[in-house]
Amino acid sequence: MAKEWRFGIVGVGVVGEWHVRVTPKVPGAKLVALCDLLPEKAQAALDKNKLSGIPIYTDIKQMLAKEKLDVVTVATPSGNHMEPAILAMEAGKNVISEKPLEIQLDRIDRMIEAARKNKVRLAGIFQNRWNEANRVLRDAVAEGRFGKIAWAGSFTPWYRTDKYYEEGGWRGTWKLDGGGAIMNQSVHAIDLLQWIVGPVKRVSAYASSRIHPKIEVEDTLSCALEFENGAYGTILGSTAMYPGGPVRIWVGGENGTAISENGLHTFKFRDARPTDAELIEKLNTKKATTTGGGASATDVATDLHGRNIAAILRAWEEGKDAETCGPEARKAVSIILAMYESARKGGAPVDVK
Ligand SMILES: NC(=O)c1ccc[n+]([C@@H]2O[C@H](COP(=O)([O-])OP(=O)(O)OC[C@H]3O[C@@H](n4cnc5c(N)ncnc54)[C@H](O)[C@@H]3O)[C@@H](O)[C@H]2O)c1
């Protein structure tokens, strides 16, 4: 009989509610318990999804002691992923953590070490890796269809209101958000860029918060970079570009150019194949129903979360680490922290650790 994965979710705010919505629909997953410091938030998520009979805890230790769980999903504020994740792993539970895995590399490394020590699995959420257009770009790079890549970029021209930052409390703070437009929002596109094109060697960045001056972190960052394969690149991340548009991932080289933006926007190669036109038709950008988070935090389709969680479970069932395992989810954060260091040094080049 197929394994049943019993889930507890800790942190049931905006994204915890998405997990409440999608987890019961993932094959093999069962939602067993919720935990939030504010139990009314967990209750609201259950009510919204017409679920009942799922106990709510305000202390993760009690949830871990009382419930028989296989997986703990962590959807607390970003700089507060490590504590619940380590408590869960020390209790022998596997952990799925929201992005970013954590906001400092030493905290991520402690999570990775806790998984190793307690012989459990750790995986991050990077749901946009399950967007088919992004996968098509990655496959084209892997097949060598671009030839030498000249340049690749990720653009996250988003918009968030002042209210968004005021309401979140932890949002827009170094302590718990770990940064602004880059660490919170662009982390998705930065993960995609390095996943599609390969490791980033060096970055040079400028950052400011001119449009949201009350926040202590950046609302806009612009970065030039060099990949280890010799290609150059660009990263733009903003929450200050009204009205906020879709993420664009753009790769160009000696034999082709491709753009993922709300679907497959451009896919042109010297060795054109009949299947290229079919892909453009199938992944037509006009079919997108949301800005993927561009205009607001909730303007997203949550089905990709379901696919991400399903892929994690299927890998674990095969005795493997997930595609978004700890060391893999660490990569985007290491690029981001190098970008912040460069911005603090007035744009000086910084090597990615
Ligand atoms: N994958 C995505 O597309 C996506 C989108 C937005 C946010 N996120 C990530 O999800 C995480 C949560 O973001 P959010 O917007 O849902 O935040 P939120 O503020 O809406 O929710 C966080 C919840 O965690 C609870 N909480 C805090 N500390 C806790 C603790 N110690 N124990 C139990 N509950 C605790 C809070 O009461 C709150 O309900 C962040 O890491 C964020 O980066 C992911």
The ligand as an SDF file (V2000), in Angstrom:
LIG
                    3D

 44 48  0  0  0  0  0  0  0  0999 V2000
    6.0700   30.2610   -1.7830 N   0  0  0  0  0  0  0  0  0  0  0  0
    5.5520   31.4640   -1.9330 C   0  0  0  0  0  0  0  0  0  0  0  0
    5.1500   31.8700   -3.0270 O   0  0  0  0  0  0  0  0  0  0  0  0
    5.4200   32.3690   -0.7440 C   0  0  0  0  0  0  0  0  0  0  0  0
    4.6450   33.5400   -0.8380 C   0  0  0  0  0  0  0  0  0  0  0  0
    4.5800   34.3850    0.2700 C   0  0  0  0  0  0  0  0  0  0  0  0
    5.2610   34.0570    1.4410 C   0  0  0  0  0  0  0  0  0  0  0  0
    6.0190   32.9190    1.4830 N   0  0  0  0  0  0  0  0  0  0  0  0
    6.7920   32.5780    2.7000 C   0  0  0  0  0  0  0  0  0  0  0  0
    5.9360   31.9960    3.6740 O   0  0  0  0  0  0  0  0  0  0  0  0
    6.3650   32.3750    4.9920 C   0  0  0  0  0  0  0  0  0  0  0  0
    5.1710   33.0010    5.7270 C   0  0  0  0  0  0  0  0  0  0  0  0
    4.7370   34.1530    5.0310 O   0  0  0  0  0  0  0  0  0  0  0  0
    3.2470   34.7110    5.2220 P   0  0  0  0  0  0  0  0  0  0  0  0
    3.0880   35.7860    4.2190 O   0  0  0  0  0  0  0  0  0  0  0  0
    2.2860   33.5890    5.2610 O   0  0  0  0  0  0  0  0  0  0  0  0
    3.3590   35.3620    6.6810 O   0  0  0  0  0  0  0  0  0  0  0  0
    2.1680   35.6360    7.6960 P   0  0  0  0  0  0  0  0  0  0  0  0
    2.6540   36.6950    8.6290 O   0  0  0  0  0  0  0  0  0  0  0  0
    0.8880   35.8580    6.9530 O   0  0  0  0  0  0  0  0  0  0  0  0
    2.0260   34.2550    8.4850 O   0  0  0  0  0  0  0  0  0  0  0  0
    2.9830   33.7910    9.4190 C   0  0  0  0  0  0  0  0  0  0  0  0
    2.2320   33.0540   10.5270 C   0  0  0  0  0  0  0  0  0  0  0  0
    3.1720   32.4160   11.3790 O   0  0  0  0  0  0  0  0  0  0  0  0
    2.6850   32.5330   12.7150 C   0  0  0  0  0  0  0  0  0  0  0  0
    3.8280   32.3180   13.6100 N   0  0  0  0  0  0  0  0  0  0  0  0
    4.9010   33.1130   13.8060 C   0  0  0  0  0  0  0  0  0  0  0  0
    5.7740   32.5460   14.6680 N   0  0  0  0  0  0  0  0  0  0  0  0
    5.2460   31.3530   15.0000 C   0  0  0  0  0  0  0  0  0  0  0  0
    5.6730   30.3020   15.8480 C   0  0  0  0  0  0  0  0  0  0  0  0
    6.8290   30.3580   16.4990 N   0  0  0  0  0  0  0  0  0  0  0  0
    4.8780   29.2080   15.9790 N   0  0  0  0  0  0  0  0  0  0  0  0
    3.7000   29.1460   15.2990 C   0  0  0  0  0  0  0  0  0  0  0  0
    3.2340   30.1120   14.4870 N   0  0  0  0  0  0  0  0  0  0  0  0
    3.9990   31.2050   14.3400 C   0  0  0  0  0  0  0  0  0  0  0  0
    2.0610   33.9050   12.7750 C   0  0  0  0  0  0  0  0  0  0  0  0
    1.1420   34.0400   13.8390 O   0  0  0  0  0  0  0  0  0  0  0  0
    1.3870   33.9830   11.4110 C   0  0  0  0  0  0  0  0  0  0  0  0
    0.0560   33.5250   11.4190 O   0  0  0  0  0  0  0  0  0  0  0  0
    7.5390   33.3430    4.7830 C   0  0  0  0  0  0  0  0  0  0  0  0
    8.7480   32.6430    4.9340 O   0  0  0  0  0  0  0  0  0  0  0  0
    7.3880   33.7990    3.3530 C   0  0  0  0  0  0  0  0  0  0  0  0
    8.6220   34.1400    2.7200 O   0  0  0  0  0  0  0  0  0  0  0  0
    6.0850   32.0630    0.4330 C   0  0  0  0  0  0  0  0  0  0  0  0
  1  2  1  0
  2  3  2  0
  2  4  1  0
  4  5  1  0
  4 44  2  0
  5  6  2  0
  6  7  1  0
  7  8  2  0
  8  9  1  0
  8 44  1  0
  9 10  1  0
  9 42  1  0
 10 11  1  0
 11 12  1  0
 11 40  1  0
 12 13  1  0
 13 14  1  0
 14 15  2  0
 14 16  1  0
 14 17  1  0
 17 18  1  0
 18 19  2  0
 18 20  1  0
 18 21  1  0
 21 22  1  0
 22 23  1  0
 23 24  1  0
 23 38  1  0
 24 25  1  0
 25 26  1  0
 25 36  1  0
 26 27  1  0
 26 35  1  0
 27 28  2  0
 28 29  1  0
 29 30  1  0
 29 35  2  0
 30 31  1  0
 30 32  2  0
 32 33  1  0
 33 34  2  0
 34 35  1  0
 36 37  1  0
 36 38  1  0
 38 39  1  0
 40 41  1  0
 40 42  1  0
 42 43  1  0
M  CHG  2   8   1  16  -1
M  END
$$$$
